Amino acid sequence: MRQFTRDERYRVLKSADEIRDLYEKIKDSEYRQEYHIQPVTGLSSDPNGFVKHGDTWHLFYQWTPWGAVHGLKYWYHVTSEDLVHWKNEGIGLAADTEYDNKGVHSGSAYSADDELYLFYTGNHRDENWVRTPYTCAAELRSDGTAAKLSKPLFGPHPDYTEHQRDPKIFWSQEKNKFYIFIGAQNKELQGKILVYSSDRLLEGWKFEGELKVPGYEAFGGMWECPSIEHICGKDLLIFSPQYMKYPGRGESTNHNGYMVGRMDFDTLTFTPEREFTLLDYGFDFYAAQCASGVNAEDHAVLIAWIGLPDNHYPTEEEDWEGSQSMCRIITIDENNRLIQRPAEALKSLRISSGKADGTLPHACELDIDVSDGDFDLNLFTKEDGSGGLRMHYNSAELCFTVDKSPLDMRFNEKVFEQAYLPVFTPLRKLEVFIDRSSVEIFCNGGESTFTAHVFPTEREHFYTVSDGAEVTVYELKKAVTDEFKV
């Protein structure tokens, strides 16, 4: 993989022509996705500014154009009418002010009347490379360009480290005011969420305090990408704790999970009614964000980055990397568990279906009805059934074990290659969505999910499944434009 200097990583993109050759180089890669959002060039990571504005869904993501490397971040903009068919719109936010001179980092969006506002972290560094994070805002004009406020909404709080980022903006009907949650780290290097409030969207913000989460005072060293929703009569807190190990996650120190509970804005306390639970049990799932503007009591809409900070993937050799997950409709069941379902419009991608013949199209959906007892599913095997992503379900323990080490293309071996996938009720149904470099698995209607990057070689396009299981394979058509638009 090419090694970038700091100056190369933080170079400002002045013209689309500077990366056109890179696009031409990667656009025909065998690992370019068919129905997952991916970068036109370079690196994509956290989803940002996910919002329904009018009849259109807007999504932005962190983008470094020069290669598969973290550097000067932009917000790249895509839109959809159905959460499945996505169109490239070009750069939504660029690093072009004093307050974001080294990148526009993650954040959220808010739709108010006919206007769409973006809230982001301005990554400022001085001549000594000392970072100062600012919480900034911009209005997205109808032509797709952004008009930034002349000054930040507020700067960093002095009682915390430089790690203060990822503003999540929302309106509290109960308190009749706006709130922003900020992911942060205190001086004791513990992960926290800072709370700000205002009666007005673009001014008057004041620091309310630190969110208290009883029992989680020293849980990880940084809480990235906080997101809070009120659905199904409950409050849902989502965040990504870093710098900690988690059971069954090997050497990984980056995780993404949720708590269901009650939010008290008077005391700034979130009281969990269910312990921290992983959002997804796969190898690659992070920085999940719920869309604003949904305005529904019974569900929210979630998307995440298929990847993890500090991990590396084979397409980095091609100078690009990263995808966004499929959009998921989420609800909360009577056991305070999150239920995740694919967006309904995914069914419109089905081209044809057939009973199992053991082969995997490059983009497909497997609908599997499972019999009683133990169960094996092996994806991306060779024609003789060897190798692949190997999954064994233990019916007594209600748990899958997943092993990716038999795949030809191994990566992140020192992080973890084996994982577990709990199944909360006896396994009866699996929905498996395969794209050219990813797999997303939904168990029992979304009781638990498993997402991973995979890079099958030419000989790894087969699968095996236990006797007695009924498998229908749907080939899926393309749903994302790979148009070069900057």
N, C-alpha and C positions, 0 to 999 in steps of 0.2 A: 504494500500500500504506500502511496506517495506520502512523504512527510512534508507538512506545511510549516513555514515559519509563522511567527505571530503576525507579522505584517501581511503575509498572504492570507491568513485566516480572517483578519479584520479589515481587509481591503473593501472599499466602497464600490458597489456595482453602479457604474455610470451609464452603461448601455447594454441592451439585450444582446448586442453583437458580441460582447465579451464572453458570453457563455453559450452562444449558438452552437459552436463546434462540440462543446461538451454534451449538449442535448442530442446532437446528431450521433454522437458516439454511443450514448446509453439507451436511446429510445427503442432499439431493437433487441435489448437484452432479453434473454429467455426468462428472466425473473421479474420483468415489468408486469405489474398487476392488471387484472381485467376489470375488477369491480371494487377495488380498494383505492382510496386517495393516496397519491404518492408524489414526490417532488419532481418538477420538470428537470431539475439538475440537483446535484449536491445532496445535502442532508435535510430531512424533515424530522421533527420531533414533536413536542407538546402540541395538542390541539388548543387553539385560542379563540376567543370571541365567538363561541357557538351560540347562535341566536336565530329565532324565527322572527322575521321582520315582514309584516304583511303576509303574503302567501309564499315567501321565499325563505329558504334556510340558508344562512350564511355561516361559513366556517373559515377560520384562519388557522394556520399552523406555523410553528417556528421553522425558519428556513435559512440555511447557509448555502449560498448558490455555488460556491467554488469547488466543492468536493464533499466527500463523506467525512466531514470534520466539523467540530463545534467551533464557531467563530462569530463574526458579526451577524447577528440575527435580524431577519426581516419577518413580518407577518405576510405569508402568502395567502391569497384569497380564493376560495372556491364557493360555488353556489349550487343549490338543488331545489327542485320543486317537490321531491318525494323522499328525501333522505337516502336515496340509492343512486340516482343518476346525477353525477357531479360534473360541473363545468369549471375549467380554469379561468380565473378572472385577472390574474397577475398580482403584483405587489399591492397589499393593502396598507401596510405601514412600513416606513423605512426609517433608518437611523439618520436623522438629518437636523437635529437640534443639539444645543449644548447639553441638555438633560438626558439624551439617549445616544451620546456620541459613539458608544461601543455596542449598541444593539437595542432593539425593542423586544423586551422579554415578555414572558407569558402574561395573560390576563383574560378578561371577559368582555362581554358586550351587553348593551341594554337598548331595547327598542322603546321609544317614547313618542307617542303620536305618530307623526310621519318621519321622525328623525331616528337615526341609528348612531349610537355612541360606543366608542371603544375605550376600554380602560386597560392600561398596560404598565409594566415596569420599565422605566427608562434606565438603562445600564450605562451609567456615567463613570468614566475613569479619568484620573488626572495624569499629569506627565510622569508620575511615579507609579502608575498603574494601580493606584488606590481606588477602590470601587465605592461609589455612592449610589444607592438605588432610590429612584424617585417614582412615585405613583402618578401617572400622567393620564390624560384623556384626549380624545380626538372625536370629531364628528365625521362619519363616513358620508360623503356627498353621493348624490344619485349617479354621478359619472364614475364612481369607484375610487376617487381620490379622497385623501384624508385631510381635514383641516384641524391641526393640533392646537390645543390651548397654548397660550404664550408662556404659561408657567405651569409647573406641576400642581396637582391637587394638594399634595403634601410630600415632605421628604421623609427620610428614615427616622425612626425613634431612637434616641441616644442610648436607651437602656438595653438595646439588643445589638447583635452583631450586624455585619453588612448583609447578612442573608435575610432580607425582607423583600418578598416578591410575590407575584401571581395574584393580583387583586381580583376578587370575586365580588361583583356588584349585584345587589338585590334590594328589593323593596319589601319592607315589613308592613303588612296591612295592620297587624296588631299595634305596632308603635307609630304608624303613620310617618315613617321616615325611611331614608335610604341607609343601607349599611354596606361596608366593604370589609371583607375578610382578607387578611394578608398572611401568607405563609412566612414563618419567621424562626429564628434561633436566638435563645437568650444567651447571656454572658456565661452561663454554666454549660453552654453547648447542648441545650435541650430543645427539642422541637416544640413550637408554639404556634398559635394563631392570634394575630392582633386584630382588634375590632375598631373600626372608625364609623362615624355616623354623620348624616347631614340631612337637613330639611330640603335641600336643593341638590340637583344632580351634579352640577359642575362647580360648586363653590360651597364654602362654609363647612368643610370637613373638619371634625375634631376627633381626637383619640379618646375612645371610651375605656379601653383597658385590654387586658389579655383574656382570651377565652379560657374558662376553667372546664376541664374534663376530668371529673373525679376518677381516680385510679390510673390515669395516664399522664401523670405529672412528669415522668422521666421516660417517655416512650419515644425512642429515636432522637436523633440529633438535629433534625430539621424537618418541618412539615411543609412539603411543597403542595401547590395546586389545591388549596381548600375549596370545597364546593358544598353548599347547603341547600336542601330542598324540603318543602313541606308537601308530602303526598300521602295518600291513604290514611290520613289522620295522624301521621307521625312526622317527626323531623329526621332527616337523613343527612349525616355529615360524612363527606368523602374527603380523603386527603392521602398524600403519598409520603409516609415517613422514611427518612434516610438514615444512614450511618448506624444501622442496627441489623442483627441477624434475626431471622424469623423461622420457626420450626418448619422443616421440610423444604426450605428454600436454599439449601447449600451455603455457598459463600456470598450469595447476593446480599447487598446492603441497601437495596432500593425496593420498596414495596408499594402497593396501592390497595387501599381497603376502605371499609365503611363502618359506621356505627348507626344504629337506629335508636332514637331516644327522644328527649324533650329539650327544646331550647328555651331558656329563660333569659330574655334580653335585659330584664331589670338587674339580674345578678351576673349577667354574662357567663352563664353556666349551661353547658350541654351535658345532660345526665343520660348516660347510655342505658338502654334497656336490653341491649345485646352487645357482647364484647366485640372488639375490633375483629373484623372478618375480611379476608381477602376478597376483592371484587372479582378476581379471575385467578385461576390456579395454574395458568400456563407459564411458560418460560419468559414471555415477552408481552407485558401489559403494564402501562404506566400513565400517570398524569391525566386520569379520566376527568372529564368535565361534563356537566349537565347543561343543556341548552336553556337559555332564558327565553322569555316570550312564549312559552308553551301554554301557560295559563290553564293548567289542568289540575284537578284535585286528585285524580286517580292514577297518574303516571308522570314520569319524566323521561327525557330522552338523553342518552349518554353516548359518548364516544371517547376513545383513548388512543394513545400512541402504541403501536405494536413495536415495542423496543424497551430498553432499559438504559438509564444513564450508565456510562462507563463500559457498556458492552460493545462488542464489535461483530460485524456480520460480513459474510462473503462478498456481497456486492460492493463493499468498500474498495475492492480491487478494481471495480469498474467506475469509481469516483461518484457513486451515489448510494443512498441508503435511506430506508424509512418508509413506513406506511401508517395510515390511520386505520383503526378497527372499523368494522361495520357499525352503523348506528344501532343502538339497542333501546327498546322501550322497556323501562324498568318500573316495577311495582313492588310493594311490600306485602308479604303474606301474614297470616295470623301468628306465625312463629317469629315475627320480626326479621325474616330473611328476605334478602333482595332477590326478586325474580327478574331475569333478563331475557328478553325475546328479540329476535331479529326484526327489523322494520318490515312491515307487511309488504311493501313494494318490492322486496327481494324476490317474491314469487313471480314477478313480471319478467325476471331474467331467465326463467326456465325455457330452454329451447326444446328439449326432448327428454324423455325418461325411458328407463328400461330396467329390467331386473338385473341383479348382480352378475357380471361376467368377469369380475376380478381386475378390471382396468380402471384407471382414474384419468378422466379428461383433465386438461390443465386448469380449467375453472369449472367447478361442479359443486353440487350439493348431494350428500348422502343422507337419505332418510331411513333410519334403522329401527325396526321393532325388535326388541330383545326378549328372549325367553327367560324363564326362571333359572337361577343358579349362576355360577361363574361364567365369565364372558371374556373373549379376547378380540381385540380389534387392532390390526396392524396396517398402518398407512404407509405409502411410498416404499413398498417392498420391491424387491426384484421379481422377475417373472416366476421364479421357483418358490416365492413366498418368504425368502430370507431377508434379513436386514429390516430397515424401515423404522418408523416411529411406532414403537411397540407398547400396547396398552393392555393391561390385565385388570379385570374387575373381580374383586373378591366380594362375593355376595354376603358372606358372614360379617365382614367388616364394613360393608357399604362404602368401598373405596377403590378407585382406580390407582394403579401405579403406572407411571409413564416413563419410558426410557427412549431418549433420542440418540444415544451413543451408537446404535447400529447403522445410522444413516451414513452414506458415503461422505457427505459434506458436514464435517464436524466443526463446531465453533463454540466459543465460550465454555470450553470443557472445564476450566478451573472455577467457573462460577457455579454451575450445576447442570447436569445432563439427565438427572432423574427427578421426577416430581410426583406429587400425589394429587388426586382429584376426588374430594369427598362427594358422595352421592347421599342425599339426606333421606330419601325413601328408596325402596328397592328399584333397581334400574329396569325401566321398561322402554325408554325412548332415547335415541340419540339423533341429533341433527348436526351434521358435519359439513362445514363450508370450507372448500379448498380453493385457493387462488394460486397463482404461479409461485409465490414465495411466502404463503401464510396458510394457517389452518385455524379455524375457530369452531369449537365444539360446544354444543348446548345439551345438557343432560336433563332428562325429565321435564321438558318444557321450560328450561332456564333456571332450575334450582341451583345449578352450579355450571360454570363455564371454564373453558381451557383455550388459551390463545397462544400461538407460537409462530415464530418465523421458521420456515423450512426452505431448503434449497435443493430440491430433488435433482439428481443427475438424470441423464437420458434413459438409464435403465431402471429408474425408481418411479415407475408410474403404474403400480399395481397395489392391490390390497388383499388381505385375508380377513375373514370374520368367522366367528364360532358357528358351528352347525346349529340350525334351528332359528337363527336370526333372519328376518326378512329385510332385504336391502333394495331400495329404489334409488337409482342414480339419475340426477338431473344435470345435464350439461347446462352451463350458464353463459349468457352472452355478455359482452362488454358493457360496462355502465359508467366508466369514467373516461373523460376525454384526456388524451395525452398531448393535447395541443400546446405548442411552445408559445406561451403568453407571459410576458414579463411587464 
